[in-house]
């Protein structure tokens, strides 16, 4: 997934940038944890908005909208699992 690759790349760059500072491993992990939580929150908010939009726009095709929402939810859960595994 592109977002996971982007998040990993950002985490590596941030970790490299932190090399110049005298931070403990705990402090580094705390900073990366904040970034991870921000990414997860952003993904969750976007997924929620997409699901609401899908349900609202399809009117009579509720079954189709429901199937699309289920697929979005499956991908959302997989993405969150992948982001959480980055720790």
N, C-alpha and C positions, 0 to 999 in steps of 0.2 A: 504494500500500500504506500502511496506517495507520502501521506502524512506521517507514517511511522518513519520512513527514511528521512524526511525533513526534520522530524523531532530528534532522531538520533544524530543527525549532522549538526543540528543546533546544540545539542548537549555536548558533543565533542568540542565544538568551537568555544562554548562557554567554559568547559573544563580547561581547555588550553589557555583561555584568557585569564582564568583564575590562577594559573601557574605562577604568575608574577606576584601573587599575594601570599602572605604567610597564613593560610587558612588550614584548619584541621580537616581531617576526612569527614568528620561530623558536620562541619560548616559547609563543606562542598556538597555533601549529600542533601543537606537542608535546602540549599539553593536549587539544586537539580529537582528536588521534590516539589518546590514551589512552581517551577516551570512545568513539571509534569501535571500538577493539579490544574494549572491554567489551561494547558492544552486539552485535558480531559473535559474540563468545564465548557470550553469553547465548542468542542465536538458535541457534547450533550445538548447544549443550547441549539446548535445548528440542526441536529437530528430532530429535536422536538419541533422546531419551526417547520422543517421539511414535512414531517408527518402531519402536522396541522394543515399545512397548505395542500398536501395531497388529498386529505379527507375533504377539505372544503371545496376544492376545485372540481372534483369528479361527480358531484351531485348524484344523478341516477346510477352511475357506475360505481356504487359503493363497494361492490365485491372486488372490483379491480383495485380500487383505492386501498381496500383492506389488504389485499395481496401485496401491493407495493409497500404499504406501511410495515407489513411483517418482514419483508425482505430488507427494508431499511433498518429495522430493529436488529435483525440477525447480523448485518454488517456492522452496525453500531457496536454491538456487544463484542464482536471479534476485534474491532479497532481498539476498544477500551482495554480488552485483554492484552493486545499487543503493546499498547502504550504502558500498561502496568508492568509488563514483563521487562521493560527497558531498565528498570531499577538496578 
